[in-house]
Amino acid sequence: MEDKKFQFKTNINCSSCVSKVTPFLNEAAGENQWEVDTTNRFKVLTVVSKGITEQQIVDSVEKAGFKIEAVSE
């Protein structure tokens, strides 16, 4: 199975927000499989992982209490 790359606009906008969402994303996507660009005005979350669906990522971020929206290519 090949790695899939997903990108989302979020409201994860600082390092403490990133640390809050970390356990949720590590569980869903795996450690070191994702990153949030907090310098981008859309706070883009990029996930590169095998065997995960877009919905699982959305659910994980929402569970952590953040807004998330898929970025259309």
mmCIF file of the N, C-alpha and C atoms, coordinates in Angstrom:
data_MODEL
# 
_entry.id   MODEL 
# 
loop_
_atom_site.group_PDB 
_atom_site.id 
_atom_site.type_symbol 
_atom_site.label_atom_id 
_atom_site.label_alt_id 
_atom_site.label_comp_id 
_atom_site.label_asym_id 
_atom_site.label_entity_id 
_atom_site.label_seq_id 
_atom_site.pdbx_PDB_ins_code 
_atom_site.Cartn_x 
_atom_site.Cartn_y 
_atom_site.Cartn_z 
_atom_site.occupancy 
_atom_site.B_iso_or_equiv 
_atom_site.pdbx_formal_charge 
_atom_site.auth_seq_id 
_atom_site.auth_comp_id 
_atom_site.auth_asym_id 
_atom_site.auth_atom_id 
_atom_site.pdbx_PDB_model_num 
ATOM 1   N N  . MET A 1 1  ? 0.849   -1.182 0.000  1.00 0.00 ? 1  MET A N  1 
ATOM 2   C CA . MET A 1 1  ? 0.000   0.000  0.000  1.00 0.00 ? 1  MET A CA 1 
ATOM 3   C C  . MET A 1 1  ? 0.893   1.243  0.000  1.00 0.00 ? 1  MET A C  1 
ATOM 4   N N  . GLU A 1 2  ? 0.531   2.179  -0.821 1.00 0.00 ? 2  GLU A N  1 
ATOM 5   C CA . GLU A 1 2  ? 1.378   3.351  -0.964 1.00 0.00 ? 2  GLU A CA 1 
ATOM 6   C C  . GLU A 1 2  ? 0.932   4.467  -0.010 1.00 0.00 ? 2  GLU A C  1 
ATOM 7   N N  . ASP A 1 3  ? 1.884   5.299  0.397  1.00 0.00 ? 3  ASP A N  1 
ATOM 8   C CA . ASP A 1 3  ? 1.559   6.427  1.280  1.00 0.00 ? 3  ASP A CA 1 
ATOM 9   C C  . ASP A 1 3  ? 0.602   7.377  0.583  1.00 0.00 ? 3  ASP A C  1 
ATOM 10  N N  . LYS A 1 4  ? -0.391  7.830  1.336  1.00 0.00 ? 4  LYS A N  1 
ATOM 11  C CA . LYS A 1 4  ? -1.321  8.824  0.811  1.00 0.00 ? 4  LYS A CA 1 
ATOM 12  C C  . LYS A 1 4  ? -0.989  10.143 1.460  1.00 0.00 ? 4  LYS A C  1 
ATOM 13  N N  . LYS A 1 5  ? -1.174  11.219 0.701  1.00 0.00 ? 5  LYS A N  1 
ATOM 14  C CA . LYS A 1 5  ? -0.911  12.550 1.251  1.00 0.00 ? 5  LYS A CA 1 
ATOM 15  C C  . LYS A 1 5  ? -2.220  13.327 1.300  1.00 0.00 ? 5  LYS A C  1 
ATOM 16  N N  . PHE A 1 6  ? -2.545  13.814 2.472  1.00 0.00 ? 6  PHE A N  1 
ATOM 17  C CA . PHE A 1 6  ? -3.754  14.616 2.669  1.00 0.00 ? 6  PHE A CA 1 
ATOM 18  C C  . PHE A 1 6  ? -3.345  15.990 3.182  1.00 0.00 ? 6  PHE A C  1 
ATOM 19  N N  . GLN A 1 7  ? -4.090  17.014 2.760  1.00 0.00 ? 7  GLN A N  1 
ATOM 20  C CA . GLN A 1 7  ? -3.853  18.353 3.298  1.00 0.00 ? 7  GLN A CA 1 
ATOM 21  C C  . GLN A 1 7  ? -5.170  18.959 3.748  1.00 0.00 ? 7  GLN A C  1 
ATOM 22  N N  . PHE A 1 8  ? -5.098  19.672 4.863  1.00 0.00 ? 8  PHE A N  1 
ATOM 23  C CA . PHE A 1 8  ? -6.291  20.258 5.473  1.00 0.00 ? 8  PHE A CA 1 
ATOM 24  C C  . PHE A 1 8  ? -6.000  21.660 5.971  1.00 0.00 ? 8  PHE A C  1 
ATOM 25  N N  . LYS A 1 9  ? -7.022  22.504 5.934  1.00 0.00 ? 9  LYS A N  1 
ATOM 26  C CA . LYS A 1 9  ? -6.955  23.801 6.594  1.00 0.00 ? 9  LYS A CA 1 
ATOM 27  C C  . LYS A 1 9  ? -7.463  23.568 8.011  1.00 0.00 ? 9  LYS A C  1 
ATOM 28  N N  . THR A 1 10 ? -6.759  24.136 8.994  1.00 0.00 ? 10 THR A N  1 
ATOM 29  C CA . THR A 1 10 ? -7.157  23.921 10.395 1.00 0.00 ? 10 THR A CA 1 
ATOM 30  C C  . THR A 1 10 ? -7.111  25.245 11.159 1.00 0.00 ? 10 THR A C  1 
ATOM 31  N N  . ASN A 1 11 ? -7.455  25.183 12.434 1.00 0.00 ? 11 ASN A N  1 
ATOM 32  C CA . ASN A 1 11 ? -7.237  26.326 13.317 1.00 0.00 ? 11 ASN A CA 1 
ATOM 33  C C  . ASN A 1 11 ? -6.225  25.956 14.404 1.00 0.00 ? 11 ASN A C  1 
ATOM 34  N N  . ILE A 1 12 ? -5.305  25.053 14.060 1.00 0.00 ? 12 ILE A N  1 
ATOM 35  C CA . ILE A 1 12 ? -4.208  24.672 14.954 1.00 0.00 ? 12 ILE A CA 1 
ATOM 36  C C  . ILE A 1 12 ? -3.109  25.711 14.729 1.00 0.00 ? 12 ILE A C  1 
ATOM 37  N N  . ASN A 1 13 ? -3.039  26.717 15.609 1.00 0.00 ? 13 ASN A N  1 
ATOM 38  C CA . ASN A 1 13 ? -2.226  27.875 15.236 1.00 0.00 ? 13 ASN A CA 1 
ATOM 39  C C  . ASN A 1 13 ? -1.022  28.180 16.116 1.00 0.00 ? 13 ASN A C  1 
ATOM 40  N N  . CYS A 1 14 ? -0.698  27.317 17.067 1.00 0.00 ? 14 CYS A N  1 
ATOM 41  C CA . CYS A 1 14 ? 0.475   27.586 17.904 1.00 0.00 ? 14 CYS A CA 1 
ATOM 42  C C  . CYS A 1 14 ? 1.047   26.270 18.419 1.00 0.00 ? 14 CYS A C  1 
ATOM 43  N N  . SER A 1 15 ? 2.209   26.366 19.044 1.00 0.00 ? 15 SER A N  1 
ATOM 44  C CA . SER A 1 15 ? 2.859   25.128 19.501 1.00 0.00 ? 15 SER A CA 1 
ATOM 45  C C  . SER A 1 15 ? 2.052   24.410 20.573 1.00 0.00 ? 15 SER A C  1 
ATOM 46  N N  . SER A 1 16 ? 1.335   25.142 21.416 1.00 0.00 ? 16 SER A N  1 
ATOM 47  C CA . SER A 1 16 ? 0.547   24.435 22.425 1.00 0.00 ? 16 SER A CA 1 
ATOM 48  C C  . SER A 1 16 ? -0.654  23.745 21.782 1.00 0.00 ? 16 SER A C  1 
ATOM 49  N N  . CYS A 1 17 ? -1.196  24.322 20.694 1.00 0.00 ? 17 CYS A N  1 
ATOM 50  C CA . CYS A 1 17 ? -2.269  23.652 19.941 1.00 0.00 ? 17 CYS A CA 1 
ATOM 51  C C  . CYS A 1 17 ? -1.722  22.375 19.303 1.00 0.00 ? 17 CYS A C  1 
ATOM 52  N N  . VAL A 1 18 ? -0.535  22.477 18.742 1.00 0.00 ? 18 VAL A N  1 
ATOM 53  C CA . VAL A 1 18 ? 0.089   21.304 18.114 1.00 0.00 ? 18 VAL A CA 1 
ATOM 54  C C  . VAL A 1 18 ? 0.291   20.209 19.152 1.00 0.00 ? 18 VAL A C  1 
ATOM 55  N N  . SER A 1 19 ? 0.755   20.571 20.350 1.00 0.00 ? 19 SER A N  1 
ATOM 56  C CA . SER A 1 19 ? 0.979   19.528 21.358 1.00 0.00 ? 19 SER A CA 1 
ATOM 57  C C  . SER A 1 19 ? -0.342  18.930 21.833 1.00 0.00 ? 19 SER A C  1 
ATOM 58  N N  . LYS A 1 20 ? -1.412  19.719 21.789 1.00 0.00 ? 20 LYS A N  1 
ATOM 59  C CA . LYS A 1 20 ? -2.731  19.211 22.177 1.00 0.00 ? 20 LYS A CA 1 
ATOM 60  C C  . LYS A 1 20 ? -3.250  18.175 21.171 1.00 0.00 ? 20 LYS A C  1 
ATOM 61  N N  . VAL A 1 21 ? -2.991  18.398 19.893 1.00 0.00 ? 21 VAL A N  1 
ATOM 62  C CA . VAL A 1 21 ? -3.503  17.505 18.850 1.00 0.00 ? 21 VAL A CA 1 
ATOM 63  C C  . VAL A 1 21 ? -2.555  16.314 18.598 1.00 0.00 ? 21 VAL A C  1 
ATOM 64  N N  . THR A 1 22 ? -1.315  16.428 19.052 1.00 0.00 ? 22 THR A N  1 
ATOM 65  C CA . THR A 1 22 ? -0.302  15.392 18.789 1.00 0.00 ? 22 THR A CA 1 
ATOM 66  C C  . THR A 1 22 ? -0.737  13.969 19.151 1.00 0.00 ? 22 THR A C  1 
ATOM 67  N N  . PRO A 1 23 ? -1.236  13.717 20.374 1.00 0.00 ? 23 PRO A N  1 
ATOM 68  C CA . PRO A 1 23 ? -1.602  12.323 20.684 1.00 0.00 ? 23 PRO A CA 1 
ATOM 69  C C  . PRO A 1 23 ? -2.703  11.776 19.774 1.00 0.00 ? 23 PRO A C  1 
ATOM 70  N N  . PHE A 1 24 ? -3.616  12.630 19.366 1.00 0.00 ? 24 PHE A N  1 
ATOM 71  C CA . PHE A 1 24 ? -4.708  12.191 18.495 1.00 0.00 ? 24 PHE A CA 1 
ATOM 72  C C  . PHE A 1 24 ? -4.185  11.835 17.099 1.00 0.00 ? 24 PHE A C  1 
ATOM 73  N N  . LEU A 1 25 ? -3.326  12.684 16.552 1.00 0.00 ? 25 LEU A N  1 
ATOM 74  C CA . LEU A 1 25 ? -2.795  12.418 15.212 1.00 0.00 ? 25 LEU A CA 1 
ATOM 75  C C  . LEU A 1 25 ? -1.773  11.292 15.220 1.00 0.00 ? 25 LEU A C  1 
ATOM 76  N N  . ASN A 1 26 ? -0.972  11.193 16.278 1.00 0.00 ? 26 ASN A N  1 
ATOM 77  C CA . ASN A 1 26 ? -0.019  10.084 16.355 1.00 0.00 ? 26 ASN A CA 1 
ATOM 78  C C  . ASN A 1 26 ? -0.753  8.748  16.386 1.00 0.00 ? 26 ASN A C  1 
ATOM 79  N N  . GLU A 1 27 ? -1.869  8.714  17.098 1.00 0.00 ? 27 GLU A N  1 
ATOM 80  C CA . GLU A 1 27 ? -2.652  7.481  17.175 1.00 0.00 ? 27 GLU A CA 1 
ATOM 81  C C  . GLU A 1 27 ? -3.276  7.146  15.821 1.00 0.00 ? 27 GLU A C  1 
ATOM 82  N N  . ALA A 1 28 ? -3.785  8.156  15.134 1.00 0.00 ? 28 ALA A N  1 
ATOM 83  C CA . ALA A 1 28 ? -4.477  7.919  13.858 1.00 0.00 ? 28 ALA A CA 1 
ATOM 84  C C  . ALA A 1 28 ? -3.506  7.691  12.705 1.00 0.00 ? 28 ALA A C  1 
ATOM 85  N N  . ALA A 1 29 ? -2.493  8.539  12.594 1.00 0.00 ? 29 ALA A N  1 
ATOM 86  C CA . ALA A 1 29 ? -1.626  8.519  11.412 1.00 0.00 ? 29 ALA A CA 1 
ATOM 87  C C  . ALA A 1 29 ? -0.254  7.926  11.684 1.00 0.00 ? 29 ALA A C  1 
ATOM 88  N N  . GLY A 1 30 ? 0.178   7.990  12.926 1.00 0.00 ? 30 GLY A N  1 
ATOM 89  C CA . GLY A 1 30 ? 1.519   7.517  13.265 1.00 0.00 ? 30 GLY A CA 1 
ATOM 90  C C  . GLY A 1 30 ? 2.442   8.695  13.532 1.00 0.00 ? 30 GLY A C  1 
ATOM 91  N N  . GLU A 1 31 ? 3.402   8.466  14.424 1.00 0.00 ? 31 GLU A N  1 
ATOM 92  C CA . GLU A 1 31 ? 4.365   9.511  14.753 1.00 0.00 ? 31 GLU A CA 1 
ATOM 93  C C  . GLU A 1 31 ? 5.175   9.899  13.529 1.00 0.00 ? 31 GLU A C  1 
ATOM 94  N N  . ASN A 1 32 ? 5.500   11.157 13.421 1.00 0.00 ? 32 ASN A N  1 
ATOM 95  C CA . ASN A 1 32 ? 6.311   11.695 12.315 1.00 0.00 ? 32 ASN A CA 1 
ATOM 96  C C  . ASN A 1 32 ? 5.658   11.525 10.951 1.00 0.00 ? 32 ASN A C  1 
ATOM 97  N N  . GLN A 1 33 ? 4.346   11.306 10.920 1.00 0.00 ? 33 GLN A N  1 
ATOM 98  C CA . GLN A 1 33 ? 3.634   11.136 9.646  1.00 0.00 ? 33 GLN A CA 1 
ATOM 99  C C  . GLN A 1 33 ? 2.814   12.378 9.297  1.00 0.00 ? 33 GLN A C  1 
ATOM 100 N N  . TRP A 1 34 ? 2.934   13.411 10.099 1.00 0.00 ? 34 TRP A N  1 
ATOM 101 C CA . TRP A 1 34 ? 2.113   14.598 9.877  1.00 0.00 ? 34 TRP A CA 1 
ATOM 102 C C  . TRP A 1 34 ? 2.844   15.835 10.390 1.00 0.00 ? 34 TRP A C  1 
ATOM 103 N N  . GLU A 1 35 ? 2.419   17.001 9.885  1.00 0.00 ? 35 GLU A N  1 
ATOM 104 C CA . GLU A 1 35 ? 2.949   18.260 10.393 1.00 0.00 ? 35 GLU A CA 1 
ATOM 105 C C  . GLU A 1 35 ? 1.946   19.370 10.129 1.00 0.00 ? 35 GLU A C  1 
ATOM 106 N N  . VAL A 1 36 ? 1.990   20.392 10.968 1.00 0.00 ? 36 VAL A N  1 
ATOM 107 C CA . VAL A 1 36 ? 1.130   21.557 10.807 1.00 0.00 ? 36 VAL A CA 1 
ATOM 108 C C  . VAL A 1 36 ? 2.024   22.749 10.507 1.00 0.00 ? 36 VAL A C  1 
ATOM 109 N N  . ASP A 1 37 ? 1.729   23.444 9.419  1.00 0.00 ? 37 ASP A N  1 
ATOM 110 C CA . ASP A 1 37 ? 2.467   24.656 9.079  1.00 0.00 ? 37 ASP A CA 1 
ATOM 111 C C  . ASP A 1 37 ? 1.765   25.835 9.746  1.00 0.00 ? 37 ASP A C  1 
ATOM 112 N N  . THR A 1 38 ? 2.197   26.173 10.959 1.00 0.00 ? 38 THR A N  1 
ATOM 113 C CA . THR A 1 38 ? 1.533   27.245 11.709 1.00 0.00 ? 38 THR A CA 1 
ATOM 114 C C  . THR A 1 38 ? 1.886   28.627 11.162 1.00 0.00 ? 38 THR A C  1 
ATOM 115 N N  . THR A 1 39 ? 2.863   28.697 10.244 1.00 0.00 ? 39 THR A N  1 
ATOM 116 C CA . THR A 1 39 ? 3.198   29.989 9.640  1.00 0.00 ? 39 THR A CA 1 
ATOM 117 C C  . THR A 1 39 ? 2.284   30.303 8.455  1.00 0.00 ? 39 THR A C  1 
ATOM 118 N N  . ASN A 1 40 ? 1.650   29.281 7.905  1.00 0.00 ? 40 ASN A N  1 
ATOM 119 C CA . ASN A 1 40 ? 0.710   29.467 6.801  1.00 0.00 ? 40 ASN A CA 1 
ATOM 120 C C  . ASN A 1 40 ? -0.586  30.029 7.358  1.00 0.00 ? 40 ASN A C  1 
ATOM 121 N N  . ARG A 1 41 ? -1.200  30.987 6.665  1.00 0.00 ? 41 ARG A N  1 
ATOM 122 C CA . ARG A 1 41 ? -2.411  31.599 7.243  1.00 0.00 ? 41 ARG A CA 1 
ATOM 123 C C  . ARG A 1 41 ? -3.562  30.612 7.351  1.00 0.00 ? 41 ARG A C  1 
ATOM 124 N N  . PHE A 1 42 ? -3.511  29.499 6.597  1.00 0.00 ? 42 PHE A N  1 
ATOM 125 C CA . PHE A 1 42 ? -4.550  28.469 6.687  1.00 0.00 ? 42 PHE A CA 1 
ATOM 126 C C  . PHE A 1 42 ? -4.194  27.358 7.665  1.00 0.00 ? 42 PHE A C  1 
ATOM 127 N N  . LYS A 1 43 ? -3.020  27.473 8.325  1.00 0.00 ? 43 LYS A N  1 
ATOM 128 C CA . LYS A 1 43 ? -2.574  26.465 9.304  1.00 0.00 ? 43 LYS A CA 1 
ATOM 129 C C  . LYS A 1 43 ? -2.711  25.064 8.707  1.00 0.00 ? 43 LYS A C  1 
ATOM 130 N N  . VAL A 1 44 ? -1.984  24.843 7.620  1.00 0.00 ? 44 VAL A N  1 
ATOM 131 C CA . VAL A 1 44 ? -2.146  23.618 6.839  1.00 0.00 ? 44 VAL A CA 1 
ATOM 132 C C  . VAL A 1 44 ? -1.546  22.411 7.552  1.00 0.00 ? 44 VAL A C  1 
ATOM 133 N N  . LEU A 1 45 ? -2.410  21.414 7.729  1.00 0.00 ? 45 LEU A N  1 
ATOM 134 C CA . LEU A 1 45 ? -1.990  20.125 8.264  1.00 0.00 ? 45 LEU A CA 1 
ATOM 135 C C  . LEU A 1 45 ? -1.741  19.204 7.082  1.00 0.00 ? 45 LEU A C  1 
ATOM 136 N N  . THR A 1 46 ? -0.551  18.619 7.029  1.00 0.00 ? 46 THR A N  1 
ATOM 137 C CA . THR A 1 46 ? -0.210  17.653 5.990  1.00 0.00 ? 46 THR A CA 1 
ATOM 138 C C  . THR A 1 46 ? -0.005  16.303 6.662  1.00 0.00 ? 46 THR A C  1 
ATOM 139 N N  . VAL A 1 47 ? -0.684  15.289 6.143  1.00 0.00 ? 47 VAL A N  1 
ATOM 140 C CA . VAL A 1 47 ? -0.556  13.940 6.681  1.00 0.00 ? 47 VAL A CA 1 
ATOM 141 C C  . VAL A 1 47 ? -0.111  13.034 5.547  1.00 0.00 ? 47 VAL A C  1 
ATOM 142 N N  . VAL A 1 48 ? 0.967   12.301 5.758  1.00 0.00 ? 48 VAL A N  1 
ATOM 143 C CA . VAL A 1 48 ? 1.430   11.306 4.786  1.00 0.00 ? 48 VAL A CA 1 
ATOM 144 C C  . VAL A 1 48 ? 1.462   9.979  5.526  1.00 0.00 ? 48 VAL A C  1 
ATOM 145 N N  . SER A 1 49 ? 0.537   9.099  5.193  1.00 0.00 ? 49 SER A N  1 
ATOM 146 C CA . SER A 1 49 ? 0.445   7.858  5.948  1.00 0.00 ? 49 SER A CA 1 
ATOM 147 C C  . SER A 1 49 ? -0.214  6.771  5.128  1.00 0.00 ? 49 SER A C  1 
ATOM 148 N N  . LYS A 1 50 ? 0.098   5.550  5.462  1.00 0.00 ? 50 LYS A N  1 
ATOM 149 C CA . LYS A 1 50 ? -0.522  4.390  4.810  1.00 0.00 ? 50 LYS A CA 1 
ATOM 150 C C  . LYS A 1 50 ? -1.809  4.025  5.540  1.00 0.00 ? 50 LYS A C  1 
ATOM 151 N N  . GLY A 1 51 ? -2.777  3.590  4.798  1.00 0.00 ? 51 GLY A N  1 
ATOM 152 C CA . GLY A 1 51 ? -3.944  2.954  5.390  1.00 0.00 ? 51 GLY A CA 1 
ATOM 153 C C  . GLY A 1 51 ? -4.791  3.844  6.280  1.00 0.00 ? 51 GLY A C  1 
ATOM 154 N N  . ILE A 1 52 ? -4.796  5.133  6.029  1.00 0.00 ? 52 ILE A N  1 
ATOM 155 C CA . ILE A 1 52 ? -5.656  6.022  6.807  1.00 0.00 ? 52 ILE A CA 1 
ATOM 156 C C  . ILE A 1 52 ? -6.582  6.743  5.838  1.00 0.00 ? 52 ILE A C  1 
ATOM 157 N N  . THR A 1 53 ? -7.775  7.019  6.295  1.00 0.00 ? 53 THR A N  1 
ATOM 158 C CA . THR A 1 53 ? -8.714  7.734  5.432  1.00 0.00 ? 53 THR A CA 1 
ATOM 159 C C  . THR A 1 53 ? -8.765  9.199  5.847  1.00 0.00 ? 53 THR A C  1 
ATOM 160 N N  . GLU A 1 54 ? -9.223  10.002 4.928  1.00 0.00 ? 54 GLU A N  1 
ATOM 161 C CA . GLU A 1 54 ? -9.407  11.424 5.204  1.00 0.00 ? 54 GLU A CA 1 
ATOM 162 C C  . GLU A 1 54 ? -10.323 11.604 6.419  1.00 0.00 ? 54 GLU A C  1 
ATOM 163 N N  . GLN A 1 55 ? -11.373 10.796 6.490  1.00 0.00 ? 55 GLN A N  1 
ATOM 164 C CA . GLN A 1 55 ? -12.342 10.911 7.577  1.00 0.00 ? 55 GLN A CA 1 
ATOM 165 C C  . GLN A 1 55 ? -11.711 10.606 8.938  1.00 0.00 ? 55 GLN A C  1 
ATOM 166 N N  . GLN A 1 56 ? -10.799 9.638  8.981  1.00 0.00 ? 56 GLN A N  1 
ATOM 167 C CA . GLN A 1 56 ? -10.128 9.310  10.249 1.00 0.00 ? 56 GLN A CA 1 
ATOM 168 C C  . GLN A 1 56 ? -9.297  10.495 10.745 1.00 0.00 ? 56 GLN A C  1 
ATOM 169 N N  . ILE A 1 57 ? -8.672  11.198 9.821  1.00 0.00 ? 57 ILE A N  1 
ATOM 170 C CA . ILE A 1 57 ? -7.871  12.361 10.190 1.00 0.00 ? 57 ILE A CA 1 
ATOM 171 C C  . ILE A 1 57 ? -8.786  13.469 10.719 1.00 0.00 ? 57 ILE A C  1 
ATOM 172 N N  . VAL A 1 58 ? -9.875  13.732 9.999  1.00 0.00 ? 58 VAL A N  1 
ATOM 173 C CA . VAL A 1 58 ? -10.845 14.747 10.408 1.00 0.00 ? 58 VAL A CA 1 
ATOM 174 C C  . VAL A 1 58 ? -11.381 14.424 11.806 1.00 0.00 ? 58 VAL A C  1 
ATOM 175 N N  . ASP A 1 59 ? -11.772 13.172 12.009 1.00 0.00 ? 59 ASP A N  1 
ATOM 176 C CA . ASP A 1 59 ? -12.307 12.758 13.317 1.00 0.00 ? 59 ASP A CA 1 
ATOM 177 C C  . ASP A 1 59 ? -11.292 12.989 14.438 1.00 0.00 ? 59 ASP A C  1 
ATOM 178 N N  . SER A 1 60 ? -10.032 12.649 14.184 1.00 0.00 ? 60 SER A N  1 
ATOM 179 C CA . SER A 1 60 ? -8.986  12.798 15.206 1.00 0.00 ? 60 SER A CA 1 
ATOM 180 C C  . SER A 1 60 ? -8.787  14.254 15.591 1.00 0.00 ? 60 SER A C  1 
ATOM 181 N N  . VAL A 1 61 ? -8.740  15.129 14.593 1.00 0.00 ? 61 VAL A N  1 
ATOM 182 C CA . VAL A 1 61 ? -8.513  16.547 14.861 1.00 0.00 ? 61 VAL A CA 1 
ATOM 183 C C  . VAL A 1 61 ? -9.723  17.157 15.574 1.00 0.00 ? 61 VAL A C  1 
ATOM 184 N N  . GLU A 1 62 ? -10.925 16.762 15.153 1.00 0.00 ? 62 GLU A N  1 
ATOM 185 C CA . GLU A 1 62 ? -12.133 17.274 15.806 1.00 0.00 ? 62 GLU A CA 1 
ATOM 186 C C  . GLU A 1 62 ? -12.230 16.774 17.247 1.00 0.00 ? 62 GLU A C  1 
ATOM 187 N N  . LYS A 1 63 ? -11.820 15.529 17.477 1.00 0.00 ? 63 LYS A N  1 
ATOM 188 C CA . LYS A 1 63 ? -11.804 14.973 18.828 1.00 0.00 ? 63 LYS A CA 1 
ATOM 189 C C  . LYS A 1 63 ? -10.887 15.789 19.744 1.00 0.00 ? 63 LYS A C  1 
ATOM 190 N N  . ALA A 1 64 ? -9.807  16.310 19.158 1.00 0.00 ? 64 ALA A N  1 
ATOM 191 C CA . ALA A 1 64 ? -8.865  17.131 19.925 1.00 0.00 ? 64 ALA A CA 1 
ATOM 192 C C  . ALA A 1 64 ? -9.412  18.543 20.134 1.00 0.00 ? 64 ALA A C  1 
ATOM 193 N N  . GLY A 1 65 ? -10.540 18.869 19.484 1.00 0.00 ? 65 GLY A N  1 
ATOM 194 C CA . GLY A 1 65 ? -11.192 20.153 19.709 1.00 0.00 ? 65 GLY A CA 1 
ATOM 195 C C  . GLY A 1 65 ? -10.859 21.231 18.691 1.00 0.00 ? 65 GLY A C  1 
ATOM 196 N N  . PHE A 1 66 ? -10.378 20.822 17.509 1.00 0.00 ? 66 PHE A N  1 
ATOM 197 C CA . PHE A 1 66 ? -10.007 21.803 16.493 1.00 0.00 ? 66 PHE A CA 1 
ATOM 198 C C  . PHE A 1 66 ? -10.891 21.688 15.253 1.00 0.00 ? 66 PHE A C  1 
ATOM 199 N N  . LYS A 1 67 ? -10.920 22.776 14.487 1.00 0.00 ? 67 LYS A N  1 
ATOM 200 C CA . LYS A 1 67 ? -11.641 22.781 13.218 1.00 0.00 ? 67 LYS A CA 1 
ATOM 201 C C  . LYS A 1 67 ? -10.698 22.280 12.141 1.00 0.00 ? 67 LYS A C  1 
ATOM 202 N N  . ILE A 1 68 ? -11.275 21.576 11.160 1.00 0.00 ? 68 ILE A N  1 
ATOM 203 C CA . ILE A 1 68 ? -10.459 21.026 10.069 1.00 0.00 ? 68 ILE A CA 1 
ATOM 204 C C  . ILE A 1 68 ? -11.315 20.951 8.825  1.00 0.00 ? 68 ILE A C  1 
ATOM 205 N N  . GLU A 1 69 ? -10.697 21.243 7.698  1.00 0.00 ? 69 GLU A N  1 
ATOM 206 C CA . GLU A 1 69 ? -11.402 21.235 6.421  1.00 0.00 ? 69 GLU A CA 1 
ATOM 207 C C  . GLU A 1 69 ? -10.440 20.767 5.342  1.00 0.00 ? 69 GLU A C  1 
ATOM 208 N N  . ALA A 1 70 ? -10.860 19.825 4.533  1.00 0.00 ? 70 ALA A N  1 
ATOM 209 C CA . ALA A 1 70 ? -9.984  19.296 3.478  1.00 0.00 ? 70 ALA A CA 1 
ATOM 210 C C  . ALA A 1 70 ? -9.648  20.400 2.485  1.00 0.00 ? 70 ALA A C  1 
ATOM 211 N N  . VAL A 1 71 ? -8.409  20.400 2.015  1.00 0.00 ? 71 VAL A N  1 
ATOM 212 C CA . VAL A 1 71 ? -7.974  21.330 0.983  1.00 0.00 ? 71 VAL A CA 1 
ATOM 213 C C  . VAL A 1 71 ? -8.161  20.617 -0.345 1.00 0.00 ? 71 VAL A C  1 
ATOM 214 N N  . SER A 1 72 ? -8.937  21.202 -1.223 1.00 0.00 ? 72 SER A N  1 
ATOM 215 C CA . SER A 1 72 ? -9.100  20.557 -2.534 1.00 0.00 ? 72 SER A CA 1 
ATOM 216 C C  . SER A 1 72 ? -7.875  20.856 -3.384 1.00 0.00 ? 72 SER A C  1 
ATOM 217 N N  . GLU A 1 73 ? -7.440  19.845 -4.093 1.00 0.00 ? 73 GLU A N  1 
ATOM 218 C CA . GLU A 1 73 ? -6.223  19.952 -4.906 1.00 0.00 ? 73 GLU A CA 1 
ATOM 219 C C  . GLU A 1 73 ? -6.358  21.006 -5.973 1.00 0.00 ? 73 GLU A C  1 
# 
